[in-house]
Amino acid sequence: EFERGEGTSEELGRLVRRLQEESDVLPFEAEGVAELVRAGARLAGNKEKITAELGRLADMIRESSFWAKNEGAGKVRGRHVRKALDEKVFRSNLIATQLREMITQGSILISVDGEAIGQINGLSVAHLGDYMFGRPSRITASIGIGSAGLLNIERESRLSGKTFDKAMLILDGYMRNKYATNHPLALSASLAMEQSYGMIEGDSASIAELVCLLSALARVPLRQGIAVTGSVNQWGQVQAVGGVSEKVEGFYDVCKELGLTGSQGVCLPSANIRNLVLRHDVVEAVENGRFHVWAMDSVDQALKLLANTPAGDIDKEGSIHWRVDRRLQDMIHVLKEQKVLEHGREVHMTELVHNGRPDPRPPLPGRDEIRRN
C-alpha cells in the first residue's frame, strides 16, 4: 500500500493507459478513475491509503472495461467499475447469502429490534480467499451466585484461539479495576457466542462481551438493533479492530433482510473511522437516516448508547456501574450468610468450588500450627 494523495488519480490513469496499449481496454472517464481509487482504498483497508497490488487493480480495470463494452459504452464510467465489483462479490458470496437466508428463516437466532438483558449482537468476519464478509453473532451472558469467576464457554470447549482467550482475561482485569477496589469479587458468570461451532479467534468481540456482562449484572436491557465491534483494555478504553467495513455491511445486509427500522446501526471504535470504505448502498442508507454508524472511545460510551442509560460511576445512585456494584455486593452478602450441609458438617459457600463440592485441598495452617512446626 502507499499513501493516497493528489497524484493518486493520475497514477491510476497511467495504469489504465498502459493496459490500453497492452490489451483491448476502453479509456476511463474521471469518475471511473475516482471509483478505482476508492476501490484501491478499500483493498488497503484505509481510506488514506491505496493498495499497491497492481495486479488486482488491473483485473478490476479489465472487468470494468468488459461491462462497459457489454453496455455498448465507449468509455468506462463509475457505474461500470461498481458493476465489476458487484459481480466479483456475486461470484464469491454463496456462503454469505446462505447465512443471511438462515437468519431470515430463524435457523440462526439474531434479533435486530427490541431490547434484551444480557444479550447483544457482536460482529465477526469470515475469510474466503480474497473475499471476506461480516456476519452478526449473538452473544449472551449468564449470571449466578458462586465463586467460579468469569467462564468463557468457547475456551472451556476448546473452540477459541489464544487472542480470544487473552481478551477474556482482560475482561477479568477490567472487572477487578472497576469493582474490586473496596470489596472482593464473588461472581459466577459465563459468556458464550451462540450457534458458533467452529474455531473463534481475535479480540474484536471483547467490548460486546463486556457490555453484555454488565447488562446481565445491572439487569439493564440492551438495544438489539445495534451491533458492536471493538477491542477493550483493562481500563475500559476501546481499541481498533480489523474488517470494520465488512462488519458494518454484513449487519446492514441482515437488517435489510429482516426490515430496516431507522434505529439500527453499528457501534465501532473511533480509531477505526479511517478504515471505513463502505459500499454505496450502505452510505446512502446512512445519509438517509435508515442506518447508522456510531463511534466510541470507551465502554461507558457504548453502555450509554446501547442501554439508553448513563454509565455513571459506582458512587452515582441509579447509574449502570452503581447497579453492577450493588449486585456484586449482594452476591458477597449471600455467600457469607448462606451455609450448606455436606458430609455431616456445615460448609460455607465460599469454600465451594466450580462443581459444588468442598475444596479437596487441605486448609492452610494457622499461626499456632506454623509456630509448632
Buried (B, 14 or more C-beta within 10 A) or exposed (E): BEEBEEEBBEBBBEBBEBBBEEEEBBBBBEBBBBBBBBBBBBBBBBBEBBBEBBEBBBEBBBBBBBBBBEEEBEBBBBBBBBBBBBBBEEEBBEEBEEBBEBBBEEEBEBBBBEBBBBBBBBBBBBEEEEBBBBBBBBBBBBBEBBBBBBBBBBBEEEBBBEBBBEBBEBBBEBBEEBBBEEEEBBBBBBBBBBEBEEEBEBBBBBBBBBBBBBBBBBEBBBBBBBBBBBBBBBEBBBBBBBBBBBBBBBBBBBBBBBEBEEBBBBBBBBBBEBBBBBBBBBBEBBEEEBBBBBBBBBBBBBBBBBBEBBBBBBEEEEBBBBBBBBBBBEBBEEBEEEEEEEEEEEBEBBBBEEEEEBEEEEEEEEEEEEEEE
